[in-house]
Amino acid sequence: MRQEVLTWDDVNKLIDHLIPQFDIGFDAMIMITRGGVVPGGMLAEALKLESILTASIDFPAEVEMETQRKQHRFLAWPKFIQFPEDNLLADHLILIVDDVWGSGRTITAVKNRVSGAGGYPYTCVLHFNPYRNSFGNARPDFYAAVTDAHIIYPWEIDRGIDKVLPFKYS
C-alpha cells in the first residue's frame, strides 16, 4: 500500500480546507482518540467550540474465519472505553472528528451512539478513503481530501520517552 507522510504545513492546509465547509454551528465536538485529538483541537480552536468531548473505542481482535484460506472479517462489536454521557449529547448538534475514515467502523460506531443518545451527529475527517470504506455509499459529512494511501500524520512519528534526549541544566 502506498504511504504518504504529511508535514504540519500539510495538516494546516487540510484544516483550512475544512473550515469553509461548516455551514452550521455545532453545540459540541467529540474527538475520537487518538487520531482525532490533534485535528479536533485545531478545529475546535478555529470554530471557537468550547464543549469538547472525547470517545475512546476498541475493536476486539478480528475474528478469523476458516475457509479454503484464512480471511479476516470485521465481525467484532466496538467496545466503548470512554464515551460522553447521553445528557451531553441529547438535542445537540455534535461534530465528530477523527483523522481518517478508512473502513469507517470507528466513526460510524460513534455516530450511531450519538444518534442513540438523541444527538445530531456530523462526521468530519482529514482524509476519506473510499476504497476501504465498509459502509457502501456512506461517507463523512465533512472531509478535506480523498486518498487511497496509508497516511502518516506528523503526530504519529516515532516518539516516546525512550526517544527523548535528557535535558541538561547549564
N, C-alpha and C positions, 0 to 999 in steps of 0.2 A: 504494500500500500504506500502510496505517495505521502510524504510528510512535508509539512510547511511549518517553519519556525517563525513566529511573529516577534516583532520588537514592540516596545512600549509605544512608539510612534504609530505602528500599525493598529494597535488597540485603540489609541486616541482617535484615529480616523474612523474606526468601526463605531465607536461611541458617537462621534459627530454625525455619522450616517443614520444612526438610530433615532436620535433626539427629535428631528423634524417629523418622524413617523407618528409620534404620540399626539393624537388629536383629542384625547380625553384626559381628564385629571384623575389620578389614582388616589385612593384613600390610604393604601399601604403597599408595601413591597415584601415579597418573600424571596429571599436569596437561597438558592439550593447550594448546600455545602458540598464540596469545597469549591467547585468550579464557578459558581455564581457569585461568590463573595466579592471578588475584585470588580467585575463588571457591574454588579449590583450596587456596590458602593459608589462607583463612578456615576452611574445613572441616578442614584438617589440624590447625590450632590447636585447634579445638573437639573434634575426635576424638582429639587427642593422638597423631597419627601422626608417626613420626619418619623413616620411609623414604619420601621424596618424590622422584619421578622426573618427567622431562618427555619429551614427544613433540612433535616438530615435523613437520608434514606439509604437502605442497604437492600440489595437483592441477594438472597442466599445463593450458594454455589449453583451454577447452572445444572439442570437435570440432564443427564446423558441418556439418550435412547439407543438401544442396541438394535441395529438392523443389519444390513449387509456391511455397513461401515458405521462408525460412530458419528452421530450428528449432535451438535449442541442445539438445544431447544430453549427458547425463552419462556419457560413454564413457571418460574419462581414468582411468587407474590411478593410485593415490596414489604419490607419491614421498616416502619417509621420509627426512627431512633429519637428524633426530636421534631415536633410539629406544633405550630401555634394553636391555642385554644379556639374552639369554634366561635366563641363570642367576639373574638378579634377579627373574624372573617365575615360573619353573617351581615348581609346587606351592604357589603363594602366592595368597591372596585379594587381588585388585587392584581398587581403586576408581579408575575412570577419570572425570576431571572436565573438563567444558567448560562454557562459558556457556550455549549454546543448542543444541538439536537442531532444525535446520531440515530440510534434506534427509536428514540423518543419515549422510552419507557419511564425514565425518572420524571421528566417534566409532566408527562401525561398523568402519572400517579399523583403528583402534587395538584395538578389542575382538577382532577376528579375529586380529590379530598376537599379542596376549597369549595367546589360546587356542592358537595355533600354537606358542607357546613353552612350553606346558604349564601356563600360569597359569589362574586362575579369575576372569575379568573381570566387573565390575559397573559399569554406566554411570550417570552422575549429571550432571544439568544444572540450571541455574536455570530455564530455560524450554524447554518442549516445544511445537513447532508441528506438530500432526498434519496440517495442511492442506498442508504442504510435504514431508512425510515420503515418502521414496523407497523405503521398505522395508516396505510393506504394513502389517500389524498390529504390526510391531516398534515398541517404544517404550523409552525409558530405564528402567532398573530403579528409579531414584530421580529425581524432579523436583519442583520447588517450585510451578510454575504452568504452565498451558496457555495458549497465546496464538496469535493469528493476525496479530499485529503485528510490525513490524520493531523490535526492542528496541535502545535505545541506553543502554548502561551508563555509570555515572559515570566510569569509567576510559577511556572512549572519546571524551571531549570533546576538542575541538581543542587539543591541547598540542603542544609541541615546543620545541626550543632557540630557535627564532626567535620564540616566543610569550612567552618569559620575560623579564621586565624585569631589567635589570642590577642587581646588588646594589651598594649604595653603602655603603662603610665610613664610619662617623662618628667 
